[in-house]
Amino acid sequence: MSKRPALRHVRTALSVGAASFCLALVAAPVAAQQTSLTREQLATIAKRKDIEKQLEDVAVIDRKVMVKMRDGKRMAADIYRPKNAGGKVPAIFVRTPYNFNFWDVKLGAPRDMTHELEAVKRGYAFVEMNERGHYFSEGNYEILGAPLSDGVDAVRWITSQPWSSGKVGTTGCSSTAEWQMAVVAQDEPGLATFNVQGFGAGVGRVGPYYEQGNWYRGGAVQMLFIDWLYKEQNQLRPMFPSNLSQADLIQASKMFDLDSQPPEPDWDKAFWTLPEKDIMKAVGGPKGIFADAMDVPTGGNMIARAPNSAAWYKGGLWHDNMKINRPGLWFMSWFDVSVSPNLAAYNHVRATAPKKIADQQYAVIAPVLHCAFTRATEHTMIGDLDVGDARFDYQALVYGWFDKFLKGVDSPVVDKQPKVMYYVMGENKWHDSPTWPPAGAVTRDLYFTSGGKANTLYGDGKLVDAAGGTDQPDRFVYDPANPVTTLGGGGCCQGTAVKFGSFDQNPQLARNDILVYDSEPFKEGTEVSGPITVTLYVSSDAKDTDFTFKVMDVHPDGTAWNLTENIQRMRYREGYDKPPVWMKDGEVYKVTFQPIDTSNFFFPGHKLRVAISSSNFPRFDRNLNTGGNNYDEAKGVIAHNAVHHDAEHPSKITFTVVPR
């Protein structure tokens, strides 16, 4: 999902970074070409020209090929395939909304073609195609709408080419991955295997999750899509005449890459705009699918939808009623937008596919931010937290995978790969398991308790082994005009408005609208790997409100490092496929959050901490507490919220422990 400094190019780089040959799909930003180039620019130009020359020596290059879809619209593709292949070759297919123009028009030099060169050297055709409505591709863009049929048509076109072996494998991260699963589920014969990386926005409904492509979490809107769509819902864009020749398009590509350059809003300020549906208008963004009715399959106006609106099922999202019948290589990360729905999708395929295919699903779960797999170092930093040496040779695994499932040759790297490889933070080591959660995992409950004063870091909130005592509820005031602001966590694409990753939470925990509960220090080292679920008994004087939680590892020095978080909009507490339900003042309601996964080793002396509140903004939108639509309201009301805990109201956290 490509952002400019300091925002738009952030996700561009992230979205294609998981497998190293995907890293160059979108050119990194460079300084505008000047009369006098810097030494660094001159070195970059020389290097890129050399790579382009190597590519010309070994590849048949066919750029700006306009591939016709079933409705007549044409998608722009670049194809690189081995010279003197001695036969037909399989294709690695990368389909993206981002800029892969072969020429860096600002630098006046070729784009870095390292990864195209690598694929060709390894005996693959490498096909890059822009999604509908982006750059040189025709039609109107709809996030994961038309891509369902376009993806099938593209695969059919590739396999019909005289150079094609008839087998295609897909790869990519973020928006370059999200379209894949629904297209794989169409059971197109030529699509032999897939590699999805950071693919949460392609998952619609799976199990208890109704995120509809990361649009929601617990029924609250994930605001990352608002600023992402600012550039992507590009209904106003220049296009070349449909009768322009391929040679002319190639020539034009050296002058115009069609990359839009809208002014960069101050998103830290813009996210506060009310009503929410007017945020795009407030920053001068174009009309489009975010808040406007559009002539696209799902109708646009995404902000007005509920988590189970019919429109979500008319586009290109994958849902758990869509069968996957292909070998799959899945890359996920602990601080991404939606690792838990991703893991649920992985487990669902393993549980529902034919046994042979179920046994050909492999997962890697890394301790990094969105699509930052290959940026792990000897000291991998996630926010302010050093999680150690999380490096892994993703390129070797991905090419070994394609060798096995596209070429049909032995692949020792795949043969040695565990079904699930996951990184345990704290211990800072890779572990493996035949399943997720890890084999032998058990659940443990800790119950919330206090003397009614769990507010702030300095309160009396505790996590204990058994529920009991009298109900002394912890009360706090949630004011939508003064929400708890996001500090760390899993996410993407909100630029300088949000700092994602792990940070010491203590400075924020002095707020009176945050309840804090600590366990006793662990006496033995404990691996917590798997889903975490929080069950609360709550009350409010508002018709509707949100509750949030954040889980932390408290070190002996007192620093509290966030591991994961979640939110639940109370109107959806009985299910997303049911009518909303409202709260009544004075009544206590049970609410169970959707499971959220992590992996962390708590050393002896460390404590587990849970913080409860009613907002985590702008990671999630604010509930205005009125019981109205929320997205079209300009004023909220203050909610007086409470968490209850006793034998009758056993509020608790349930976490997954892997015995050592």
C-alpha positions in Angstrom: 0.0 0.0 0.0 3.9 4.3 -2.2 4.5 7.1 0.1 6.6 10.3 -0.3 9.0 11.5 2.4 8.2 11.4 5.1 5.1 9.4 4.5 4.3 8.3 1.0 7.6 6.6 0.2 7.7 4.9 3.6 5.2 2.3 2.5 6.5 2.1 -1.0 9.8 0.8 0.3 8.1 -1.4 2.9 5.4 -2.8 0.6 7.9 -4.6 -1.7 10.6 -5.4 0.8 10.0 -8.9 2.0 11.7 -11.0 -0.6 14.8 -9.3 -1.7 14.0 -9.5 -5.4 10.8 -7.5 -4.7 12.7 -4.7 -3.0 13.3 -2.8 -6.3 9.8 -2.8 -7.6 9.2 0.7 -6.5 12.0 3.1 -7.0 13.2 4.9 -3.8 12.9 8.6 -3.8 15.9 10.5 -5.1 16.8 14.1 -5.2 15.6 16.0 -8.2 18.1 15.9 -11.0 20.4 18.9 -10.9 22.8 20.4 -13.3 25.6 19.3 -11.1 25.1 15.8 -9.8 26.6 14.7 -6.5 29.3 12.1 -6.3 26.8 9.7 -4.8 24.3 10.3 -7.6 27.0 9.7 -10.2 27.9 6.4 -8.5 24.3 5.4 -8.4 23.9 6.1 -12.1 27.0 4.2 -13.1 25.9 1.2 -11.0 22.4 1.2 -12.5 23.7 1.5 -16.0 26.0 -1.5 -15.4 23.1 -3.6 -14.1 20.9 -2.6 -17.0 23.7 -3.6 -19.4 24.0 -7.0 -17.7 20.3 -7.4 -18.0 20.4 -6.6 -21.7 23.1 -9.3 -22.1 21.1 -12.1 -20.5 17.4 -11.2 -21.0 14.8 -10.6 -23.6 13.3 -7.3 -22.5 9.7 -6.4 -23.4 8.5 -3.2 -21.7 5.2 -1.4 -21.7 3.2 -4.3 -23.0 -0.5 -3.4 -22.7 -2.3 -6.6 -21.7 -6.0 -6.6 -22.4 -8.4 -7.7 -19.6 -11.9 -9.3 -20.2 -13.6 -5.9 -20.2 -11.2 -4.4 -22.7 -9.2 -2.3 -20.3 -5.4 -2.8 -20.7 -2.8 -3.2 -18.0 0.8 -2.2 -18.4 3.4 -4.9 -18.0 7.2 -5.3 -18.3 8.5 -8.7 -19.1 12.1 -10.0 -18.6 13.0 -13.6 -19.7 16.2 -15.5 -20.2 17.9 -15.4 -23.6 18.8 -18.8 -25.0 16.7 -20.6 -22.3 16.7 -23.8 -24.3 13.0 -24.2 -23.7 10.0 -22.7 -22.1 10.3 -21.1 -18.7 8.1 -20.5 -15.6 7.2 -16.9 -14.6 7.5 -15.0 -11.4 4.5 -12.6 -11.4 4.5 -9.3 -9.5 1.4 -7.2 -9.7 1.4 -3.9 -7.8 -0.3 -0.5 -7.6 3.2 1.1 -7.1 5.6 2.6 -9.5 7.9 0.1 -11.3 8.8 2.4 -14.2 12.0 1.1 -15.7 13.4 4.6 -15.9 14.1 6.9 -13.0 12.9 10.1 -14.5 14.2 12.3 -11.7 17.7 10.9 -11.7 17.8 10.4 -15.5 19.0 6.8 -15.3 17.6 3.3 -15.2 15.8 2.1 -12.1 17.7 -0.5 -10.1 17.0 -3.7 -12.0 19.0 -6.0 -9.6 16.1 -8.2 -8.9 14.9 -8.6 -12.4 18.4 -9.6 -13.3 18.6 -12.1 -10.5 15.3 -13.8 -11.6 16.4 -14.1 -15.2 19.8 -15.5 -14.1 18.0 -18.2 -12.1 16.0 -19.2 -15.2 12.7 -17.4 -14.6 10.7 -14.9 -16.6 9.9 -11.9 -14.4 6.6 -10.2 -15.1 5.7 -6.9 -13.5 2.2 -5.4 -14.0 0.5 -2.3 -12.7 -2.9 -2.7 -11.2 -5.9 -1.2 -12.9 -6.1 2.6 -12.6 -2.4 3.1 -11.8 0.3 4.6 -13.9 0.1 3.3 -17.5 -2.7 0.8 -16.7 -6.2 1.8 -17.8 -9.5 1.9 -15.9 -10.5 3.1 -12.4 -8.8 1.8 -9.3 -10.8 0.1 -6.6 -8.8 -1.4 -3.8 -9.1 -5.1 -4.2 -12.1 -4.8 -6.4 -11.5 -5.5 -10.1 -8.2 -7.1 -9.3 -9.9 -10.4 -8.8 -10.8 -10.8 -12.5 -7.7 -8.8 -13.6 -5.5 -11.2 -11.7 -7.0 -14.3 -13.4 -6.8 -12.6 -16.8 -3.1 -11.7 -16.2 -2.2 -15.3 -15.3 -4.0 -16.6 -18.3 -2.1 -14.1 -20.6 1.2 -15.1 -19.1 0.7 -18.8 -19.5 -0.5 -18.3 -23.1 2.8 -16.8 -24.2 5.0 -18.9 -26.4 7.9 -18.7 -24.0 5.8 -19.8 -21.0 6.1 -23.2 -19.4 2.5 -22.8 -18.2 3.4 -22.2 -14.6 3.2 -18.9 -12.7 4.2 -18.1 -9.1 3.2 -14.9 -7.4 5.2 -12.9 -4.9 5.3 -9.5 -3.2 4.6 -7.7 0.1 1.7 -5.5 1.2 -0.4 -4.3 -1.8 1.8 -6.4 -4.0 0.6 -9.5 -2.0 -2.9 -8.6 -0.9 -4.6 -9.5 -4.2 -3.0 -12.9 -4.4 -5.2 -15.1 -2.1 -8.5 -14.4 -3.7 -7.0 -14.9 -7.2 -5.4 -18.2 -6.1 -8.9 -19.3 -4.9 -10.2 -19.0 -8.4 -8.2 -22.2 -9.1 -6.7 -21.0 -12.3 -4.5 -23.9 -13.6 -1.5 -21.9 -14.5 -1.2 -20.3 -11.1 1.0 -23.0 -9.5 2.0 -21.4 -6.1 2.0 -18.1 -4.2 4.2 -16.2 -1.8 2.3 -13.6 0.3 4.2 -11.2 2.6 2.6 -8.7 4.9 -0.7 -9.5 3.3 -3.3 -8.4 5.9 -5.2 -6.0 3.6 -6.1 -8.9 1.4 -7.9 -10.8 4.1 -11.6 -10.1 4.4 -13.4 -12.4 6.9 -11.7 -15.3 8.5 -12.9 -17.0 11.7 -13.7 -14.4 14.3 -12.0 -11.6 12.3 -14.1 -9.3 10.2 -11.3 -6.8 9.3 -12.3 -6.6 5.6 -8.8 -5.9 4.4 -7.5 -4.1 7.6 -10.3 -1.6 7.3 -11.5 -2.5 10.8 -10.1 -4.0 14.1 -12.8 -5.0 16.6 -15.3 -2.9 14.6 -13.2 0.3 14.9 -11.8 1.9 11.7 -8.0 1.4 11.2 -7.1 4.9 10.1 -4.0 3.9 8.0 -6.2 3.6 4.9 -7.3 7.2 5.0 -3.9 8.7 4.3 -2.9 5.7 2.1 -5.9 6.4 -0.2 -5.0 10.1 -0.4 -2.7 9.1 -3.2 -4.1 5.8 -4.3 -7.7 6.8 -5.1 -6.3 8.6 -8.2 -9.4 9.1 -10.3 -7.8 12.3 -11.6 -4.7 11.3 -13.5 -3.1 11.8 -17.0 -3.4 8.9 -19.5 -1.8 8.4 -22.9 -4.0 7.7 -26.0 -5.1 4.1 -26.3 -3.6 3.9 -29.9 -0.1 4.9 -28.8 2.5 2.4 -29.9 4.6 0.3 -27.6 7.7 2.1 -28.8 6.1 5.5 -28.0 5.1 4.3 -24.6 8.6 3.2 -23.9 9.9 6.6 -25.0 7.3 8.4 -22.9 8.4 6.4 -19.9 11.7 8.2 -20.0 9.9 11.5 -19.6 6.8 10.7 -17.6 6.5 8.0 -15.0 3.0 9.2 -14.1 3.8 9.2 -10.4 1.4 11.7 -8.7 3.0 14.3 -6.4 0.2 15.8 -4.4 1.0 18.1 -1.5 1.9 16.2 1.7 -0.7 16.9 4.4 0.1 17.2 8.1 -1.5 13.9 8.9 -0.9 14.3 12.6 -3.3 17.2 12.5 -5.6 15.9 9.7 -6.6 12.7 11.5 -8.4 14.9 14.1 -10.8 16.2 11.5 -14.5 15.6 12.2 -16.6 14.3 10.8 -14.3 11.5 9.8 -15.7 11.1 6.3 -14.5 14.7 5.6 -10.8 14.0 6.3 -10.0 13.5 2.6 -11.8 16.7 1.7 -10.0 18.6 4.5 -6.6 17.7 3.1 -7.5 18.6 -0.4 -7.5 15.0 -1.5 -9.4 13.8 -4.6 -12.8 12.2 -4.6 -12.8 8.5 -4.7 -13.7 5.2 -3.0 -13.0 6.4 0.5 -16.1 8.5 1.0 -17.7 8.9 -2.4 -20.1 6.6 -4.3 -18.2 5.3 -7.3 -19.0 3.4 -10.5 -16.9 0.4 -9.4 -18.0 -3.2 -8.4 -18.3 -2.4 -4.6 -19.8 1.1 -5.1 -17.1 3.0 -3.2 -18.0 5.0 0.0 -16.0 2.6 2.1 -16.1 4.7 5.3 -19.9 4.3 5.4 -19.8 0.5 5.5 -20.2 -1.8 8.5 -17.8 -4.7 9.1 -20.2 -7.2 7.4 -21.6 -4.9 4.6 -22.4 -6.8 1.4 -20.0 -4.5 -0.5 -17.0 -6.2 1.1 -17.9 -9.4 -0.6 -18.1 -8.0 -4.1 -14.5 -7.1 -4.6 -11.1 -8.8 -4.5 -10.8 -9.7 -0.8 -10.2 -13.3 0.2 -12.8 -14.7 2.7 -12.8 -18.0 4.5 -15.4 -19.5 2.2 -12.9 -19.3 -0.7 -10.9 -22.5 -1.1 -7.1 -22.3 -1.5 -5.7 -25.3 -3.4 -2.1 -24.3 -4.1 1.2 -24.5 -2.1 1.7 -21.3 -0.2 4.7 -19.6 1.4 3.4 -17.0 4.0 5.6 -14.2 5.6 4.2 -12.4 8.6 5.7 -10.1 11.3 4.8 -9.4 14.9 4.6 -5.6 14.5 2.6 -5.6 11.3 -1.0 -4.4 10.9 -2.8 -7.7 11.2 -0.6 -10.7 12.1 -3.5 -12.5 13.8 -5.9 -12.5 10.9 -3.0 -13.5 8.7 -2.2 -16.5 11.0 -5.9 -17.4 11.1 -5.9 -17.4 7.3 -2.8 -19.7 7.3 -4.4 -22.1 9.8 -7.7 -22.0 7.9 -6.0 -23.1 4.7 -4.1 -25.9 6.5 -7.3 -27.1 8.0 -9.5 -27.0 4.9 -7.2 -27.7 1.9 -6.7 -31.3 0.6 -4.0 -33.0 2.7 -1.3 -32.7 0.1 -1.8 -29.0 -0.2 -2.3 -28.5 3.5 1.1 -30.0 4.0 2.6 -27.5 1.5 1.8 -24.4 3.6 4.8 -22.8 5.3 4.9 -19.7 7.5 7.7 -17.4 8.7 6.9 -14.9 11.5 9.5 -12.3 12.0 10.0 -9.6 14.7 9.8 -6.6 12.4 7.5 -3.8 11.2 5.3 -4.0 8.1 7.3 -5.6 5.2 10.7 -4.9 6.9 11.8 -8.5 6.7 15.1 -8.0 4.9 15.9 -4.9 6.9 16.6 -7.0 10.0 20.2 -6.6 11.3 22.5 -8.0 13.9 20.6 -5.6 16.3 17.1 -5.4 14.8 15.4 -2.3 16.3 11.6 -2.3 16.6 11.0 1.2 17.7 13.3 1.6 20.7 13.6 -2.1 21.4 16.6 -4.2 20.3 15.2 -7.7 19.5 18.6 -9.1 18.5 19.8 -10.7 15.3 16.6 -11.4 13.3 18.3 -11.9 10.0 17.1 -14.6 7.7 17.8 -15.5 4.0 14.4 -14.9 2.6 15.7 -14.8 -1.0 17.1 -18.3 -0.7 13.8 -19.6 0.6 11.7 -17.9 -2.0 13.8 -19.1 -4.9 14.1 -22.5 -3.4 10.3 -22.5 -3.2 9.9 -21.5 -6.8 12.4 -24.1 -7.9 10.3 -26.7 -6.2 6.9 -25.7 -7.3 7.5 -23.9 -10.7 10.5 -25.9 -12.0 9.8 -29.2 -10.2 13.4 -29.6 -9.0 14.7 -30.7 -5.6 15.0 -27.9 -3.2 17.1 -28.6 -0.1 16.3 -25.3 1.5 12.5 -26.0 1.4 13.1 -29.6 2.6 14.8 -28.3 5.7 12.3 -25.5 6.3 9.9 -26.1 9.3 6.2 -25.6 8.7 6.2 -22.7 11.1 9.3 -20.6 11.9 8.8 -17.9 14.4 10.9 -15.5 16.3 10.7 -15.3 20.1 11.4 -11.7 21.2 13.1 -11.2 24.5 15.0 -14.5 24.0 15.7 -13.1 20.5 15.9 -16.5 18.8 14.2 -18.2 15.9 12.2 -21.3 16.9 10.3 -23.8 14.8 7.1 -25.8 15.2 4.9 -28.0 13.0 1.9 -25.8 14.0 0.7 -22.4 15.2 0.3 -22.0 18.1 3.5 -24.0 18.8 3.1 -27.7 19.5 2.5 -28.4 23.2 1.2 -24.8 24.0 -1.2 -24.4 26.8 -3.3 -21.4 28.0 -3.1 -19.6 31.3 -5.5 -17.1 32.8 -4.7 -14.1 35.0 -7.5 -12.2 36.5 -7.9 -8.4 37.0 -8.3 -7.1 40.5 -7.8 -3.9 42.4 -9.2 -1.8 45.3 -11.0 0.3 42.7 -8.0 2.5 42.0 -6.1 0.9 39.1 -5.8 4.2 37.3 -2.3 5.1 36.1 1.0 3.4 36.6 0.8 4.3 40.3 -2.6 2.6 41.0 -3.4 -0.7 42.7 -4.3 -2.9 39.7 -3.0 -6.4 39.8 -3.2 -9.6 37.8 -3.8 -12.7 40.0 -4.4 -16.4 39.6 -8.0 -16.5 40.6 -11.0 -14.2 40.5 -12.7 -13.4 43.8 -13.5 -10.7 46.3 -16.1 -8.0 46.0 -16.6 -5.9 42.9 -14.6 -2.7 43.3 -14.8 -1.5 39.7 -12.1 0.7 38.2 -13.6 3.8 36.7 -12.3 6.2 34.2 -13.5 9.0 31.9 -13.1 8.7 28.1 -13.3 12.0 26.3 -13.2 11.6 22.5 -11.7 15.1 22.4 -8.7 13.9 24.5 -8.0 10.3 23.4 -5.1 8.2 24.5 -2.7 8.7 21.6 -0.9 5.8 19.9 2.5 5.0 21.2 4.0 2.0 19.3 2.3 -1.2 18.3 1.8 -3.0 15.1 0.8 -0.9 12.1 1.8 0.8 8.9 1.6 3.7 6.7 0.7 6.6 9.0 4.0 8.4 8.6 5.0 10.8 11.3 1.6 10.7 12.9 2.3 7.4 14.6 5.5 5.7 15.9 5.1 1.9 15.4 7.2 -0.7 17.2 8.0 -1.2 20.9 8.6 1.7 23.3 8.7 2.2 27.0 5.0 2.9 27.8 5.5 4.4 31.3 5.4 8.1 30.3 1.9 7.5 28.9 0.7 5.4 31.8 0.4 8.5 34.0 -2.9 9.3 32.4 -5.9 8.8 34.6 -7.9 7.3 31.8 -5.6 4.3 31.6 -6.1 1.4 34.0 -2.9 -0.6 34.7 -2.7 -4.2 36.0 0.6 -6.0 36.8 1.3 -9.7 37.4 3.8 -10.8 40.0 7.3 -11.2 38.7 7.8 -14.5 36.8 9.8 -16.9 38.9 10.8 -19.0 35.9 11.5 -18.0 32.3 8.3 -18.3 30.4 7.7 -18.4 26.6 4.4 -16.7 25.7 3.8 -17.6 22.0 0.3 -17.7 20.5 -3.0 -15.9 20.9 -3.8 -13.5 23.7 -7.4 -12.9 24.6 -8.8 -10.4 27.0 -12.3 -10.8 28.5 -13.8 -7.8 30.3 -16.9 -7.1 32.3 -17.6 -3.4 31.6 -20.2 -0.7 32.1 -20.7 2.8 30.7 -23.2 5.6 30.7 -22.7 5.9 27.0 -24.9 4.1 24.4 -21.7 2.9 22.7 -18.0 3.2 23.4 -14.7 1.4 22.8 -12.4 -0.6 25.1 -8.7 -1.1 24.4 -5.9 -3.2 25.9 -2.2 -3.2 25.6 0.1 -6.0 26.7 3.6 -5.2 28.0 6.8 -6.9 29.2 7.9 -5.0 32.3 11.7 -5.4 32.8 13.3 -5.3 36.3 14.4 -1.7 35.7 10.7 -0.8 35.4 10.6 -0.1 31.7 7.4 -1.4 30.1 7.8 -2.6 26.5 4.6 -3.0 24.5 4.1 -6.4 22.7 0.6 -6.2 21.3 -2.7 -4.4 21.5 -6.3 -4.6 20.5 -9.6 -2.7 20.5 -13.3 -3.6 20.7 -16.3 -1.4 19.7 -19.0 -2.3 22.1 -21.9 -2.2 19.5 -20.3 -5.3 17.9 -19.7 -7.3 21.0 -22.3 -9.9 20.0 -20.8 -10.4 16.5 -20.1 -8.5 13.3 -22.8 -10.4 11.4 -25.5 -9.4 13.9 -27.3 -6.1 14.4 -25.5 -3.6 16.6 -26.3 -3.7 20.3 -26.3 -0.8 22.7 -25.3 -0.2 26.3 -27.6 0.9 29.1 -26.3 3.0 32.0 -25.8 0.9 35.1 -25.7 -2.5 33.3 -22.6 -4.7 33.2 -21.7 -6.4 29.9 -19.2 -9.1 29.0 -17.0 -8.5 26.1 -14.3 -10.8 24.7 -11.7 -9.2 22.4 -10.6 -11.0 19.2 -7.4 -13.1 19.8 -4.2 -11.2 19.1 -0.9 -13.1 18.7 2.6 -12.5 19.8 5.8 -14.3 20.9 7.9 -13.1 23.8 10.1 -14.7 26.4 9.5 -13.3 29.9 12.7 -13.8 31.9 12.6 -14.4 35.7 11.9 -11.1 37.4 9.9 -9.7 34.5 6.2 -8.9 34.9 3.3 -9.0 32.5 1.3 -5.8 32.4 -2.1 -5.0 30.8 -3.3 -1.5 30.3 -7.0 -0.9 29.7 -8.5 2.3 28.2 -11.1 3.3 25.6 -8.9 4.8 22.8 -5.7 4.3 20.8 -5.8 7.2 18.4 -5.0 7.6 15.5 -4.1 4.0 15.1 -7.9 3.5 15.4 -10.6 6.0 15.0 -12.3 7.6 18.0 -15.6 6.3 19.1 -17.7 9.4 19.7 -19.9 7.5 22.1 -23.2 8.6 20.7 -24.4 5.3 19.1 -24.6 7.1 15.8 -22.8 6.3 12.6 -19.6 7.8 14.0 -18.1 8.5 10.6 -20.5 11.3 9.8 -20.6 13.0 13.3 -18.8 16.1 14.3 -19.5 16.0 18.0 -19.0 13.4 20.6 -20.1 12.8 24.2 -18.0 12.0 27.2 -18.3 8.4 28.5 -17.8 7.3 32.1 -16.5 3.7 31.7 -15.8 1.0 34.2 -14.1 -2.4 34.4 -15.6 -4.8 36.9 -13.8 -7.7 38.5 -14.9 -10.3 41.0 -16.1 -13.9 41.1 -19.3 -12.8 39.3 -17.4 -10.6 36.8 -14.1 -12.6 36.1 -12.3 -10.1 33.9 -9.1 -11.8 32.7 -6.3 -12.1 30.2 -5.8 -15.5 28.6 -2.4 -16.1 27.1 -0.6 -19.0 25.5 2.4 -20.5 27.1 4.9 -22.9 25.5 6.4 -25.2 28.2 10.2 -25.5 28.2 
